[in-house]
Amino acid sequence: MSQTTKPVLLSVEQLSIDYALKNGEMLRAVEKLDLQLAAGEVLAIVGGSGSGKSTTASALVGLLGKQARRTEGTIRLDGEALENISQRRWQQLRGLEIGFVPQDPGQSLNPIQSIGKQMLEALTLHGVSKKQAVARVETLLTEVGLHDAHRVLHSYPHQLSGGMRQRVLLAMAMSHHPKLIIADEPTSALDVTVQKQVLDALESIVRSKGIALLLITHDLQVALERADRVMVMQHGKVVETGPAAALFNQPRHAYTRQLLQSSPAFFEVPRRPLLKNNLPLLRANQLSKRFVSSGGQSHFIAVDKVSFPVIRGGTTSLVGESGSGKSTTVRMLLGLETQDSGNIEFDGEDFSAPSRAERLAFRRRVQVVYQNPYASLNPKMTLLEIITEPLVAFRIGCRHSQRERAEWLMDSVELPRRLLDVRPTTLSGGQRQRVAIARALAISPELVVLDEPVSALDAAVQSQILTLLDRLQRELGLSYLFISHDLAVVKQISDYVVVMQQGKVVEQAAVQQIFDHPQTDYTRQLLSHIPARSQTAATLSAAG
């Protein structure tokens, strides 16, 4: 995106924000932050979990929590001072003047209202007639890559994938063509193809309407390719800011260099050694699943005759766009969804209709690490209680042996034992994901299902978690089923790759075959969208 000389739209000076802790102490989340953003300009704020970037975004839309307090600084939008305005004025600004795309679509959409009703409400709330709103909603969804708009509008949030829900929020934010769009991790849950569609849509609107975009992201690759300027935050402070090309070619701060060096898109991944055997631990055979629409008039085929093995002792990765059927397939493999047809084999035995005893035994041998480390850990439990929960549930060991096991697991995931008596609210995202991995390993499973385990983490922490997973697999002989939309990560960790599109498996093979000699147009399309260092350099050179 090219930067033009235009008057400043958003100006922030010396912004500091504190959080009140339960013990009465104050935690400084943002310290003396300065930024300026012009109309039509894109500024990306990059940083790891706990860097203060999301707190900054919340402050700029008047959505700081009760525990947060602005201690100093000013915020001006188009000349209007915002730091002391009423909530009623904030409600007027949000939607009309400021479009906000929050990080978690699961908590931002009403679960008991259809998508269509919520989109119409977002339009009519700010003066658009119902007739005009009805005419615009399908176009808005198409602009963010949701081409089956009729089905989406008649669906409820739980009937859509995470990526589809995120695009609905993007469409709602862009519905009134505001002066400023603040997007907090808008593409962290999206595959490379849809990520490109969403970012292209944002870029098109910025260019054509002169809208300013503040992009909050942990993905330095996205920031460098899409922003005019990049601001890097660490521990609540701005450590470096400047034009994207300058940060890419001549990063000044050690943390910026660490982010660049850690991104899987920026280095050549060494080949994983070939597995000595390709015997399956788990196998899907011709699995199919369809869902009836909310009106009961039609059905939607989510999974269509899917077959693939999960290799014993290796990593099998399931990739595809959001809505491709990955999540439904995994839910059937875990026994959380019943297939309409087909069968499942586990360790050579049929597992299509397990008894209660068989299901319990399966739970001991298969564990899951979920995508969101902030939602998957109970904030009221200590780390000791969280990690030993599976041991307690299966009545394994006494309290003393359970603590010993927890201490060994903390060592294994490279966390200090002293954290066992604290709660997850004090941890960073990377630390929380390590705890989730420790919990999954507590009962010594054979198979660990990793559902987007690093998508919410910055590049430096991603690299640490992937290295940890690789080491644990080698030491413990684990099998992984790895679900991801990030093909750069998939290339780094996988032995076998299964590519899904619209509910079907379109290609599956060893990781070298998929990346070096793809057989289908769809796989080649996915691979073409993986950012590479050379592509980033070319993009920045053209922009500069």
VOKEMAR-720331 format. One record per residue (C-alpha): residue number from 0; y, z, x. Coordinates in nm, 2 decimals, padded with zeros to 4 digits. Layout:
BEGIN
[NUM, [Y, Z, X]],
...
// end
This chain:
BEGIN
[0, [00.00, 00.00, 00.00]],
[1, [00.34, -00.09, 00.14]],
[2, [00.62, 00.16, 00.14]],
[3, [00.97, 00.06, 00.02]],
[4, [01.30, 00.23, 00.06]],
[5, [01.37, 00.39, -00.27]],
[6, [01.54, 00.71, -00.39]],
[7, [01.34, 01.03, -00.37]],
[8, [01.16, 01.11, -00.69]],
[9, [00.98, 01.44, -00.60]],
[10, [01.12, 01.68, -00.35]],
[11, [00.96, 02.01, -00.24]],
[12, [01.12, 02.24, 00.01]],
[13, [00.98, 02.56, 00.17]],
[14, [00.72, 02.61, -00.10]],
[15, [00.51, 02.93, -00.05]],
[16, [00.24, 03.05, -00.29]],
[17, [00.04, 03.38, -00.28]],
[18, [-00.27, 03.49, -00.47]],
[19, [-00.31, 03.85, -00.58]],
[20, [-00.65, 03.99, -00.48]],
[21, [-00.84, 04.26, -00.66]],
[22, [-00.77, 04.51, -00.39]],
[23, [-00.40, 04.47, -00.44]],
[24, [-00.34, 04.26, -00.13]],
[25, [-00.18, 03.92, -00.13]],
[26, [-00.34, 03.60, 00.01]],
[27, [-00.10, 03.33, 00.13]],
[28, [-00.25, 03.00, 00.00]],
[29, [00.05, 02.77, 00.08]],
[30, [00.31, 02.84, 00.34]],
[31, [00.66, 02.68, 00.36]],
[32, [00.55, 02.34, 00.25]],
[33, [00.80, 02.05, 00.25]],
[34, [00.74, 01.70, 00.11]],
[35, [00.93, 01.41, -00.03]],
[36, [00.79, 01.13, -00.24]],
[37, [00.97, 00.81, -00.35]],
[38, [00.91, 00.60, -00.66]],
[39, [00.64, 00.35, -00.59]],
[40, [00.52, 00.54, -00.29]],
[41, [00.17, 00.69, -00.23]],
[42, [00.14, 01.02, -00.04]],
[43, [-00.20, 01.16, 00.03]],
[44, [-00.26, 01.53, 00.11]],
[45, [-00.58, 01.58, 00.30]],
[46, [-00.76, 01.90, 00.39]],
[47, [-01.08, 02.10, 00.36]],
[48, [-01.16, 02.35, 00.10]],
[49, [-00.92, 02.64, 00.12]],
[50, [-00.65, 02.43, 00.28]],
[51, [-00.41, 02.48, -00.01]],
[52, [-00.39, 02.12, -00.13]],
[53, [-00.52, 02.19, -00.48]],
[54, [-00.29, 02.49, -00.51]],
[55, [00.00, 02.26, -00.42]],
[56, [-00.11, 02.01, -00.69]],
[57, [-00.13, 02.29, -00.95]],
[58, [00.22, 02.42, -00.86]],
[59, [00.36, 02.07, -00.90]],
[60, [00.24, 02.04, -01.26]],
[61, [00.30, 02.40, -01.37]],
[62, [-00.06, 02.50, -01.39]],
[63, [-00.09, 02.79, -01.14]],
[64, [-00.33, 03.06, -01.25]],
[65, [-00.22, 03.41, -01.34]],
[66, [-00.32, 03.54, -01.00]],
[67, [-00.09, 03.29, -00.82]],
[68, [00.28, 03.34, -00.76]],
[69, [00.54, 03.12, -00.61]],
[70, [00.72, 03.35, -00.36]],
[71, [00.98, 03.10, -00.23]],
[72, [01.07, 02.73, -00.23]],
[73, [01.20, 02.47, -00.47]],
[74, [01.05, 02.18, -00.66]],
[75, [01.27, 01.89, -00.80]],
[76, [01.15, 01.59, -01.00]],
[77, [01.41, 01.31, -01.04]],
[78, [01.68, 01.57, -00.97]],
[79, [01.56, 01.83, -01.22]],
[80, [01.47, 02.17, -01.08]],
[81, [01.12, 02.27, -01.20]],
[82, [01.04, 02.60, -01.03]],
[83, [01.18, 02.81, -01.32]],
[84, [01.14, 02.59, -01.63]],
[85, [00.96, 02.71, -01.94]],
[86, [00.60, 02.63, -02.03]],
[87, [00.73, 02.43, -02.32]],
[88, [00.93, 02.21, -02.08]],
[89, [00.62, 02.18, -01.85]],
[90, [00.42, 02.06, -02.15]],
[91, [00.68, 01.79, -02.22]],
[92, [00.67, 01.68, -01.86]],
[93, [00.29, 01.67, -01.83]],
[94, [00.18, 01.34, -01.98]],
[95, [00.52, 01.17, -02.02]],
[96, [00.69, 01.23, -01.68]],
[97, [00.38, 01.35, -01.48]],
[98, [00.03, 01.23, -01.52]],
[99, [-00.22, 01.48, -01.39]],
[100, [-00.59, 01.41, -01.30]],
[101, [-00.77, 01.74, -01.24]],
[102, [-01.06, 01.78, -01.01]],
[103, [-01.33, 01.89, -01.25]],
[104, [-01.37, 01.66, -01.56]],
[105, [-01.64, 01.90, -01.69]],
[106, [-01.38, 02.17, -01.76]],
[107, [-01.10, 01.93, -01.86]],
[108, [-01.25, 01.76, -02.16]],
[109, [-01.32, 01.93, -02.50]],
[110, [-01.71, 01.94, -02.53]],
[111, [-01.70, 01.93, -02.91]],
[112, [-01.47, 01.63, -02.96]],
[113, [-01.55, 01.27, -02.90]],
[114, [-01.38, 01.09, -02.61]],
[115, [-01.20, 00.86, -02.86]],
[116, [-01.05, 01.16, -03.05]],
[117, [-00.93, 01.32, -02.73]],
[118, [-00.77, 00.99, -02.60]],
[119, [-00.59, 00.93, -02.93]],
[120, [-00.46, 01.29, -02.92]],
[121, [-00.33, 01.23, -02.57]],
[122, [-00.13, 00.93, -02.69]],
[123, [-00.01, 01.05, -03.03]],
[124, [00.09, 01.39, -02.89]],
[125, [00.38, 01.22, -02.71]],
[126, [00.51, 00.99, -02.99]],
[127, [00.27, 00.69, -02.99]],
[128, [00.18, 00.59, -03.34]],
[129, [-00.19, 00.61, -03.43]],
[130, [-00.21, 00.24, -03.49]],
[131, [-00.07, 00.16, -03.14]],
[132, [-00.29, 00.43, -02.99]],
[133, [-00.61, 00.28, -03.14]],
[134, [-00.51, -00.06, -03.00]],
[135, [-00.45, 00.08, -02.65]],
[136, [-00.75, 00.31, -02.58]],
[137, [-01.01, 00.04, -02.51]],
[138, [-00.77, -00.14, -02.27]],
[139, [-00.70, 00.19, -02.08]],
[140, [-01.08, 00.25, -02.04]],
[141, [-01.13, -00.11, -01.91]],
[142, [-00.86, -00.06, -01.65]],
[143, [-01.05, 00.22, -01.49]],
[144, [-01.38, 00.04, -01.49]],
[145, [-01.54, 00.16, -01.82]],
[146, [-01.63, -00.18, -01.98]],
[147, [-01.85, -00.04, -02.25]],
[148, [-01.55, 00.11, -02.41]],
[149, [-01.68, 00.12, -02.77]],
[150, [-01.98, 00.34, -02.67]],
[151, [-01.76, 00.56, -02.45]],
[152, [-01.51, 00.63, -02.73]],
[153, [-01.79, 00.73, -02.96]],
[154, [-01.95, 00.96, -02.71]],
[155, [-01.90, 01.33, -02.63]],
[156, [-01.83, 01.44, -02.28]],
[157, [-02.19, 01.57, -02.22]],
[158, [-02.32, 01.22, -02.30]],
[159, [-02.13, 01.06, -02.01]],
[160, [-02.20, 01.09, -01.64]],
[161, [-01.95, 01.29, -01.42]],
[162, [-01.81, 00.97, -01.28]],
[163, [-01.75, 00.83, -01.63]],
[164, [-01.58, 01.15, -01.74]],
[165, [-01.35, 01.13, -01.44]],
[166, [-01.25, 00.78, -01.53]],
[167, [-01.17, 00.89, -01.88]],
[168, [-00.93, 01.15, -01.74]],
[169, [-00.77, 00.88, -01.52]],
[170, [-00.72, 00.66, -01.82]],
[171, [-00.55, 00.95, -02.01]],
[172, [-00.32, 01.03, -01.72]],
[173, [-00.21, 00.67, -01.70]],
[174, [-00.16, 00.63, -02.07]],
[175, [00.21, 00.69, -02.08]],
[176, [00.30, 00.52, -01.75]],
[177, [00.46, 00.84, -01.61]],
[178, [00.70, 00.85, -01.32]],
[179, [00.46, 01.05, -01.11]],
[180, [00.08, 01.07, -01.11]],
[181, [-00.08, 01.37, -00.93]],
[182, [-00.45, 01.30, -00.88]],
[183, [-00.66, 01.60, -00.75]],
[184, [-00.98, 01.46, -00.59]],
[185, [-00.99, 01.18, -00.85]],
[186, [-01.28, 00.99, -00.68]],
[187, [-01.49, 01.27, -00.52]],
[188, [-01.77, 01.22, -00.79]],
[189, [-01.76, 00.84, -00.79]],
[190, [-01.98, 00.59, -00.61]],
[191, [-01.82, 00.34, -00.37]],
[192, [-01.80, 00.06, -00.63]],
[193, [-01.63, 00.26, -00.90]],
[194, [-01.42, 00.45, -00.64]],
[195, [-01.28, 00.11, -00.54]],
[196, [-01.22, 00.01, -00.91]],
[197, [-01.04, 00.34, -00.98]],
[198, [-00.82, 00.33, -00.67]],
[199, [-00.75, -00.04, -00.73]],
[200, [-00.63, 00.05, -01.08]],
[201, [-00.41, 00.33, -00.95]],
[202, [-00.27, 00.09, -00.69]],
[203, [-00.20, -00.18, -00.94]],
[204, [-00.01, 00.06, -01.16]],
[205, [00.19, 00.20, -00.87]],
[206, [00.29, -00.15, -00.76]],
[207, [00.37, -00.29, -01.10]],
[208, [00.54, 00.01, -01.26]],
[209, [00.70, 00.18, -00.96]],
[210, [00.51, 00.50, -01.02]],
[211, [00.48, 00.75, -00.74]],
[212, [00.13, 00.87, -00.66]],
[213, [00.04, 01.21, -00.50]],
[214, [-00.33, 01.18, -00.40]],
[215, [-00.51, 01.51, -00.32]],
[216, [-00.83, 01.44, -00.14]],
[217, [-01.08, 01.57, 00.12]],
[218, [-01.17, 01.21, 00.21]],
[219, [-00.96, 01.11, 00.50]],
[220, [-01.10, 00.76, 00.48]],
[221, [-00.96, 00.71, 00.12]],
[222, [-00.62, 00.86, 00.23]],
[223, [-00.59, 00.63, 00.53]],
[224, [-00.67, 00.32, 00.34]],
[225, [-00.47, 00.39, 00.02]],
[226, [-00.17, 00.59, 00.12]],
[227, [00.17, 00.50, 00.27]],
[228, [00.19, 00.84, 00.43]],
[229, [-00.07, 01.11, 00.49]],
[230, [-00.01, 01.49, 00.51]],
[231, [-00.29, 01.70, 00.67]],
[232, [-00.32, 02.06, 00.56]],
[233, [-00.52, 02.34, 00.71]],
[234, [-00.52, 02.71, 00.61]],
[235, [-00.22, 02.66, 00.38]],
[236, [00.00, 02.49, 00.63]],
[237, [00.09, 02.13, 00.70]],
[238, [-00.04, 02.06, 01.05]],
[239, [00.05, 01.69, 01.07]],
[240, [00.22, 01.42, 00.86]],
[241, [00.32, 01.06, 00.91]],
[242, [00.24, 00.70, 00.83]],
[243, [-00.13, 00.63, 00.77]],
[244, [-00.16, 00.39, 01.07]],
[245, [-00.01, 00.65, 01.31]],
[246, [-00.25, 00.92, 01.20]],
[247, [-00.55, 00.68, 01.24]],
[248, [-00.45, 00.54, 01.58]],
[249, [-00.28, 00.84, 01.74]],
[250, [-00.37, 01.16, 01.56]],
[251, [-00.17, 01.45, 01.72]],
[252, [-00.34, 01.76, 01.58]],
[253, [-00.69, 01.87, 01.68]],
[254, [-00.79, 01.92, 01.31]],
[255, [-00.69, 01.56, 01.22]],
[256, [-00.90, 01.44, 01.52]],
[257, [-01.19, 01.65, 01.39]],
[258, [-01.17, 01.50, 01.04]],
[259, [-01.17, 01.15, 01.19]],
[260, [-01.47, 01.22, 01.42]],
[261, [-01.67, 01.38, 01.15]],
[262, [-01.65, 01.11, 00.88]],
[263, [-01.98, 00.92, 00.84]],
[264, [-01.77, 00.61, 00.78]],
[265, [-01.62, 00.63, 01.12]],
[266, [-01.92, 00.65, 01.35]],
[267, [-02.24, 00.46, 01.40]],
[268, [-02.53, 00.67, 01.26]],
[269, [-02.83, 00.71, 01.50]],
[270, [-03.15, 00.58, 01.36]],
[271, [-03.39, 00.84, 01.22]],
[272, [-03.73, 00.83, 01.37]],
[273, [-03.99, 00.66, 01.16]],
[274, [-04.21, 00.90, 00.95]],
[275, [-04.57, 00.92, 01.07]],
[276, [-04.69, 00.88, 00.71]],
[277, [-04.54, 00.76, 00.38]],
[278, [-04.76, 00.97, 00.15]],
[279, [-04.57, 01.07, -00.17]],
[280, [-04.53, 01.43, -00.28]],
[281, [-04.37, 01.33, -00.61]],
[282, [-04.40, 01.00, -00.79]],
[283, [-04.22, 00.85, -01.09]],
[284, [-04.44, 00.59, -01.28]],
[285, [-04.27, 00.36, -01.53]],
[286, [-04.04, 00.64, -01.66]],
[287, [-03.82, 00.54, -01.96]],
[288, [-03.56, 00.74, -02.16]],
[289, [-03.33, 00.64, -02.44]],
[290, [-03.06, 00.85, -02.62]],
[291, [-02.95, 00.81, -02.98]],
[292, [-02.58, 00.76, -03.04]],
[293, [-02.38, 01.04, -03.20]],
[294, [-02.37, 00.85, -03.53]],
[295, [-02.75, 00.79, -03.52]],
[296, [-02.70, 00.42, -03.58]],
[297, [-02.80, 00.29, -03.24]],
[298, [-02.97, 00.40, -02.91]],
[299, [-02.88, 00.37, -02.55]],
[300, [-03.14, 00.31, -02.28]],
[301, [-03.06, 00.54, -01.99]],
[302, [-03.37, 00.49, -01.79]],
[303, [-03.59, 00.18, -01.81]],
[304, [-03.94, 00.17, -01.65]],
[305, [-03.84, 00.34, -01.33]],
[306, [-04.10, 00.39, -01.05]],
[307, [-04.06, 00.52, -00.70]],
[308, [-04.22, 00.78, -00.46]],
[309, [-04.06, 01.08, -00.31]],
[310, [-04.19, 01.08, 00.05]],
[311, [-04.36, 01.39, 00.18]],
[312, [-04.18, 01.55, 00.47]],
[313, [-03.90, 01.29, 00.45]],
[314, [-03.58, 01.22, 00.26]],
[315, [-03.59, 00.99, -00.03]],
[316, [-03.24, 00.90, -00.16]],
[317, [-03.15, 00.78, -00.51]],
[318, [-02.83, 00.58, -00.52]],
[319, [-02.63, 00.39, -00.77]],
[320, [-02.31, 00.38, -00.97]],
[321, [-02.23, 00.66, -01.21]],
[322, [-02.41, 00.58, -01.53]],
[323, [-02.69, 00.41, -01.35]],
[324, [-02.95, 00.66, -01.47]],
[325, [-02.99, 00.87, -01.15]],
[326, [-02.92, 01.21, -01.32]],
[327, [-03.14, 01.14, -01.62]],
[328, [-03.43, 01.03, -01.39]],
[329, [-03.40, 01.34, -01.18]],
[330, [-03.39, 01.56, -01.50]],
[331, [-03.72, 01.40, -01.61]],
[332, [-03.87, 01.46, -01.27]],
[333, [-03.77, 01.83, -01.28]],
[334, [-03.91, 01.87, -01.64]],
[335, [-03.56, 01.93, -01.78]],
[336, [-03.58, 01.61, -01.99]],
[337, [-03.88, 01.46, -02.16]],
[338, [-03.96, 01.10, -02.09]],
[339, [-04.02, 00.86, -02.38]],
[340, [-04.29, 00.68, -02.18]],
[341, [-04.43, 00.67, -01.83]],
[342, [-04.58, 00.96, -01.62]],
[343, [-04.50, 01.18, -01.33]],
[344, [-04.73, 01.28, -01.05]],
[345, [-04.68, 01.58, -00.83]],
[346, [-04.90, 01.64, -00.52]],
[347, [-05.15, 01.39, -00.66]],
[348, [-05.18, 01.55, -01.01]],
[349, [-05.04, 01.44, -01.34]],
[350, [-04.73, 01.64, -01.43]],
[351, [-04.61, 01.45, -01.74]],
[352, [-04.69, 01.73, -01.99]],
[353, [-04.74, 02.05, -01.78]],
[354, [-04.86, 02.37, -01.93]],
[355, [-04.65, 02.69, -01.89]],
[356, [-04.85, 02.80, -01.59]],
[357, [-04.82, 02.46, -01.43]],
[358, [-04.44, 02.45, -01.49]],
[359, [-04.41, 02.80, -01.33]],
[360, [-04.60, 02.69, -01.03]],
[361, [-04.39, 02.38, -01.00]],
[362, [-04.07, 02.59, -01.00]],
[363, [-04.20, 02.78, -00.70]],
[364, [-04.26, 02.46, -00.51]],
[365, [-03.94, 02.27, -00.61]],
[366, [-03.58, 02.40, -00.59]],
[367, [-03.24, 02.24, -00.65]],
[368, [-02.90, 02.24, -00.47]],
[369, [-02.63, 02.14, -00.71]],
[370, [-02.32, 01.93, -00.65]],
[371, [-02.04, 02.18, -00.72]],
[372, [-02.07, 02.49, -00.49]],
[373, [-01.79, 02.66, -00.69]],
[374, [-01.98, 02.64, -01.02]],
[375, [-02.34, 02.70, -00.90]],
[376, [-02.29, 03.05, -00.77]],
[377, [-02.24, 03.35, -01.00]],
[378, [-01.90, 03.50, -00.90]],
[379, [-02.00, 03.85, -01.02]],
[380, [-02.31, 03.87, -00.78]],
[381, [-02.31, 03.94, -00.41]],
[382, [-02.46, 03.69, -00.17]],
[383, [-02.76, 03.92, -00.13]],
[384, [-02.82, 03.91, -00.51]],
[385, [-02.77, 03.54, -00.53]],
[386, [-03.01, 03.45, -00.24]],
[387, [-03.28, 03.70, -00.35]],
[388, [-03.26, 03.60, -00.72]],
[389, [-03.56, 03.36, -00.69]],
[390, [-03.76, 03.63, -00.51]],
[391, [-03.69, 03.88, -00.79]],
[392, [-03.76, 03.62, -01.06]],
[393, [-04.11, 03.54, -00.91]],
[394, [-04.17, 03.91, -00.81]],
[395, [-04.20, 03.83, -00.44]],
[396, [-04.18, 04.13, -00.21]],
[397, [-04.00, 04.47, -00.23]],
[398, [-03.62, 04.53, -00.20]],
[399, [-03.66, 04.59, 00.18]],
[400, [-03.86, 04.27, 00.24]],
[401, [-03.63, 04.07, 00.01]],
[402, [-03.32, 04.18, 00.22]],
[403, [-03.51, 04.09, 00.54]],
[404, [-03.57, 03.74, 00.39]],
[405, [-03.21, 03.71, 00.29]],
[406, [-03.10, 03.80, 00.64]],
[407, [-03.34, 03.54, 00.79]],
[408, [-03.20, 03.28, 00.55]],
[409, [-02.84, 03.36, 00.64]],
[410, [-02.94, 03.31, 01.01]],
[411, [-03.10, 02.98, 00.91]],
[412, [-02.79, 02.84, 00.73]],
[413, [-02.57, 02.97, 01.01]],
[414, [-02.38, 03.24, 00.81]],
[415, [-02.31, 03.59, 00.94]],
[416, [-02.53, 03.86, 00.79]],
[417, [-02.23, 04.08, 00.71]],
[418, [-02.14, 03.84, 00.43]],
[419, [-02.45, 03.94, 00.23]],
[420, [-02.25, 04.22, 00.06]],
[421, [-01.95, 04.01, -00.04]],
[422, [-01.91, 03.78, -00.35]],
[423, [-01.88, 03.40, -00.33]],
[424, [-01.51, 03.40, -00.44]],
[425, [-01.42, 03.50, -00.08]],
[426, [-01.60, 03.20, 00.07]],
[427, [-01.49, 02.84, 00.14]],
[428, [-01.67, 02.54, -00.02]],
[429, [-01.88, 02.48, 00.28]],
[430, [-01.99, 02.84, 00.31]],
[431, [-02.08, 02.84, -00.06]],
[432, [-02.29, 02.53, -00.02]],
[433, [-02.47, 02.70, 00.27]],
[434, [-02.55, 03.00, 00.04]],
[435, [-02.68, 02.76, -00.23]],
[436, [-02.91, 02.61, 00.03]],
[437, [-03.03, 02.95, 00.14]],
[438, [-03.10, 03.04, -00.23]],
[439, [-03.30, 02.72, -00.27]],
[440, [-03.51, 02.80, 00.04]],
[441, [-03.58, 03.17, -00.05]],
[442, [-03.92, 03.11, -00.20]],
[443, [-04.03, 02.85, 00.06]],
[444, [-04.03, 02.54, -00.16]],
[445, [-04.19, 02.21, -00.05]],
[446, [-03.94, 01.99, -00.22]],
[447, [-03.56, 02.04, -00.24]],
[448, [-03.36, 01.82, -00.48]],
[449, [-03.01, 01.78, -00.34]],
[450, [-02.77, 01.66, -00.61]],
[451, [-02.46, 01.53, -00.44]],
[452, [-02.46, 01.83, -00.21]],
[453, [-02.17, 01.73, 00.01]],
[454, [-01.94, 01.52, -00.22]],
[455, [-01.70, 01.81, -00.28]],
[456, [-01.66, 01.89, 00.09]],
[457, [-01.43, 01.75, 00.35]],
[458, [-01.57, 01.53, 00.63]],
[459, [-01.59, 01.81, 00.89]],
[460, [-01.79, 02.04, 00.66]],
[461, [-02.00, 01.74, 00.53]],
[462, [-02.11, 01.68, 00.89]],
[463, [-02.20, 02.04, 00.94]],
[464, [-02.41, 02.06, 00.62]],
[465, [-02.59, 01.73, 00.69]],
[466, [-02.67, 01.85, 01.04]],
[467, [-02.80, 02.18, 00.89]],
[468, [-03.02, 02.00, 00.63]],
[469, [-03.17, 01.77, 00.90]],
[470, [-03.25, 02.08, 01.12]],
[471, [-03.41, 02.27, 00.83]],
[472, [-03.62, 01.97, 00.73]],
[473, [-03.76, 01.94, 01.08]],
[474, [-03.82, 02.31, 01.13]],
[475, [-03.97, 02.38, 00.78]],
[476, [-04.13, 02.05, 00.70]],
[477, [-03.93, 02.01, 00.38]],
[478, [-03.92, 01.71, 00.16]],
[479, [-03.58, 01.61, 00.01]],
[480, [-03.48, 01.41, -00.29]],
[481, [-03.12, 01.33, -00.22]],
[482, [-02.89, 01.20, -00.50]],
[483, [-02.57, 01.05, -00.37]],
[484, [-02.30, 00.79, -00.44]],
[485, [-02.19, 00.79, -00.07]],
[486, [-02.39, 00.53, 00.11]],
[487, [-02.24, 00.63, 00.45]],
[488, [-02.40, 00.97, 00.40]],
[489, [-02.72, 00.82, 00.26]],
[490, [-02.76, 00.61, 00.58]],
[491, [-02.72, 00.92, 00.79]],
[492, [-02.99, 01.14, 00.62]],
[493, [-03.24, 00.91, 00.45]],
[494, [-03.59, 00.77, 00.53]],
[495, [-03.64, 00.58, 00.20]],
[496, [-03.38, 00.46, -00.04]],
[497, [-03.40, 00.37, -00.41]],
[498, [-03.12, 00.17, -00.56]],
[499, [-03.06, 00.20, -00.94]],
[500, [-02.84, -00.01, -01.17]],
[501, [-02.80, 00.02, -01.55]],
[502, [-03.12, 00.24, -01.58]],
[503, [-03.34, 00.02, -01.36]],
[504, [-03.46, 00.03, -01.00]],
[505, [-03.33, -00.30, -00.85]],
[506, [-03.45, -00.23, -00.49]],
[507, [-03.63, 00.03, -00.29]],
[508, [-03.74, 00.03, 00.08]],
[509, [-03.71, 00.21, 00.41]],
[510, [-03.35, 00.29, 00.50]],
[511, [-03.33, 00.03, 00.78]],
[512, [-03.45, -00.24, 00.54]],
[513, [-03.19, -00.15, 00.28]],
[514, [-02.90, -00.14, 00.52]],
[515, [-03.00, -00.42, 00.75]],
[516, [-03.17, -00.66, 00.52]],
[517, [-03.08, -00.59, 00.15]],
[518, [-03.27, -00.81, -00.09]],
[519, [-03.05, -00.81, -00.41]],
[520, [-02.69, -00.90, -00.48]],
[521, [-02.62, -00.56, -00.62]],
[522, [-02.74, -00.38, -00.31]],
[523, [-02.53, -00.61, -00.09]],
[524, [-02.23, -00.54, -00.32]],
[525, [-02.27, -00.17, -00.28]],
[526, [-02.30, -00.20, 00.10]],
[527, [-01.99, -00.42, 00.12]],
[528, [-01.78, -00.14, -00.03]],
[529, [-01.88, 00.11, 00.24]],
[530, [-01.56, 00.18, 00.44]],
[531, [-01.60, 00.12, 00.81]],
[532, [-01.37, 00.20, 01.10]],
[533, [-01.30, -00.17, 01.17]],
[534, [-01.21, -00.22, 00.80]],
[535, [-00.98, 00.07, 00.80]],
[536, [-00.81, -00.05, 01.12]],
[537, [-00.77, -00.40, 00.96]],
[538, [-00.63, -00.26, 00.64]],
[539, [-00.38, -00.04, 00.83]],
[540, [-00.28, -00.33, 01.06]],
[541, [-00.21, -00.56, 00.76]],
[542, [-00.01, -00.28, 00.59]],
[543, [00.19, -00.21, 00.90]],
// end
